[in-house]
Amino acid sequence: MFDAIAPRYDVMNKAMTFGLDSYWRRRALGLARLRPGGRVLDLACGTGDFARLLAGRPMSPIGLDYSAGMLAAAQAGSAPLCQADAARLPFADGTFDGVVSGFALRNFSDLEATFAELGRILRPGGRVALLDVAEPRLPVVRQLHGLWFNTVVPRLGVFSSDPQAYGYLPRSVAYLPAPRELLELLERAGITSTRHHLLSAGVVQVLTGTRR
Ligand SMILES: C[S@@+](CC[C@H](N)C(=O)[O-])C[C@H]1O[C@@H](n2cnc3c(N)ncnc32)[C@H](O)[C@@H]1O
């Protein structure tokens, strides 16, 4: 699916989020509190937005994604890219000072295995920031968001390279476990001091933590 939507992924992202996706990634990077000079993995990097942001800072980013199509469309600045499965990362233990990920949690078929890999490849003290969509709690925002996300966005899919794919979005949000469960999964993977942050009236969430 991601191979198919890759050519117009960035344009669709901007349209669906009114361009807020870049702001959310920058906020997530702030919450990550990454050490300058650190080696940082952009997990499920897609077209490389996080990797590019990191490459513009004093950091050593690497982008990783499963989809060859997304990697081919990626503009990740100077960051090297690699194709692999998030649940079986091709890196030695303790390789990274940080891991960031944008809008990918909903797509991991095995969250537990993926988080276990994060715990493995991070050095002790390494930081995690995982950004994804959320379901807002405030009733008015929830209603408007539901209308946009469940009704309008799937229809906007006709402008993408695979109209079916955008019908999958609402289902993928329903798949995502509740915040408490996500934090517990992270803790089980050796990530401590976990926190759950809501941005923009709760339409997106960021999970942060530190490798024990
Ligand atoms: C919605 S896109 C997000 C892309 C990018 N991180 C962003 O912020 O726009 C989700 C990405 O997750 C990738 N993905 C899904 N499952 C994966 C897995 N098991 N391993 C690596 N990447 C995966 C997809 O190929 C896709 O590029």
The ligand as an SDF file (V2000), in Angstrom:
LIG
                    3D

 27 29  0  0  0  0  0  0  0  0999 V2000
    2.0390    6.9120    7.4610 C   0  0  0  0  0  0  0  0  0  0  0  0
    3.6570    6.5450    6.9160 S   0  0  0  0  0  0  0  0  0  0  0  0
    4.6500    7.6380    7.8780 C   0  0  0  0  0  0  0  0  0  0  0  0
    5.8830    8.0740    7.1760 C   0  0  0  0  0  0  0  0  0  0  0  0
    6.7400    9.1380    7.8880 C   0  0  0  0  0  0  0  0  0  0  0  0
    7.3060    8.6180    9.1100 N   0  0  0  0  0  0  0  0  0  0  0  0
    5.9910   10.4010    8.1530 C   0  0  0  0  0  0  0  0  0  0  0  0
    6.1470   10.9530    9.2610 O   0  0  0  0  0  0  0  0  0  0  0  0
    5.3070   10.9120    7.2730 O   0  0  0  0  0  0  0  0  0  0  0  0
    3.9630    4.9940    7.7020 C   0  0  0  0  0  0  0  0  0  0  0  0
    5.2530    4.3460    7.2540 C   0  0  0  0  0  0  0  0  0  0  0  0
    5.4660    3.1650    8.0280 O   0  0  0  0  0  0  0  0  0  0  0  0
    6.1520    2.2370    7.2020 C   0  0  0  0  0  0  0  0  0  0  0  0
    6.0560    0.9050    7.8130 N   0  0  0  0  0  0  0  0  0  0  0  0
    4.9330    0.2150    8.0960 C   0  0  0  0  0  0  0  0  0  0  0  0
    5.2520   -0.9640    8.6750 N   0  0  0  0  0  0  0  0  0  0  0  0
    6.6050   -1.0040    8.7670 C   0  0  0  0  0  0  0  0  0  0  0  0
    7.5350   -1.9520    9.2740 C   0  0  0  0  0  0  0  0  0  0  0  0
    7.1130   -3.0910    9.8250 N   0  0  0  0  0  0  0  0  0  0  0  0
    8.8380   -1.6650    9.2180 N   0  0  0  0  0  0  0  0  0  0  0  0
    9.2830   -0.4940    8.6730 C   0  0  0  0  0  0  0  0  0  0  0  0
    8.4490    0.4440    8.1640 N   0  0  0  0  0  0  0  0  0  0  0  0
    7.1310    0.1950    8.2070 C   0  0  0  0  0  0  0  0  0  0  0  0
    5.4350    2.3760    5.8760 C   0  0  0  0  0  0  0  0  0  0  0  0
    6.1640    1.8340    4.8040 O   0  0  0  0  0  0  0  0  0  0  0  0
    5.2560    3.8850    5.7930 C   0  0  0  0  0  0  0  0  0  0  0  0
    6.3100    4.5060    5.1000 O   0  0  0  0  0  0  0  0  0  0  0  0
  1  2  1  0
  2  3  1  0
  2 10  1  0
  3  4  1  0
  4  5  1  0
  5  6  1  0
  5  7  1  0
  7  8  2  0
  7  9  1  0
 10 11  1  0
 11 12  1  0
 11 26  1  0
 12 13  1  0
 13 14  1  0
 13 24  1  0
 14 15  1  0
 14 23  1  0
 15 16  2  0
 16 17  1  0
 17 18  1  0
 17 23  2  0
 18 19  1  0
 18 20  2  0
 20 21  1  0
 21 22  2  0
 22 23  1  0
 24 25  1  0
 24 26  1  0
 26 27  1  0
M  CHG  2   2   1   9  -1
M  END
$$$$
